[in-house]
Amino acid sequence: MGWYSCVIHGENFPGVILGRKEKIGFYATRAVEADSVEDAEAKALEELQQEPKLAVDEEELTEDAQVYFEQITQLPGRPKDMPTGFTWYVVGT
């Protein structure tokens, strides 16, 4: 088991998350403990799916929302400060 830093890019999420009409995107970094890069990706995705900030009513979901893992890096140990935030942007700007 090791620790991995996952840089995640989400796009085409419903703007209602930020009180907007336009679709939005985000960047987020998450650190997870995993057996492999593939396991780290799965665990980070699972954490995102449980994230209250990304929760919306079913009728507000967008069909084209996607998440990409831009970088997954093995860390020397557990991070002192676990990353938790988001950097948001409006799609198309």
Stockholm file with secondary structure:
# STOCKHOLM 1.0

chainA/1-93         MGWYSCVIHGENFPGVILGRKEKIGFYATRAVEADSVEDAEAKALEELQQEPKLAVDEEELTEDAQVYFEQITQLPGRPKDMPTGFTWYVVGT
#=GR chainA/1-93 SS CEEEEEEEEEEEECGGGGTCSSCEEEEEEEEEEESSHHHHHHHHHHHHHTCGGGCCCGGGCCTTCEEEEEEEEEESSCCSSCCCCCEEEETTC
#=GC SS_cons        CEEEEEEEEEEEECGGGGTCSSCEEEEEEEEEEESSHHHHHHHHHHHHHTCGGGCCCGGGCCTTCEEEEEEEEEESSCCSSCCCCCEEEETTC
//
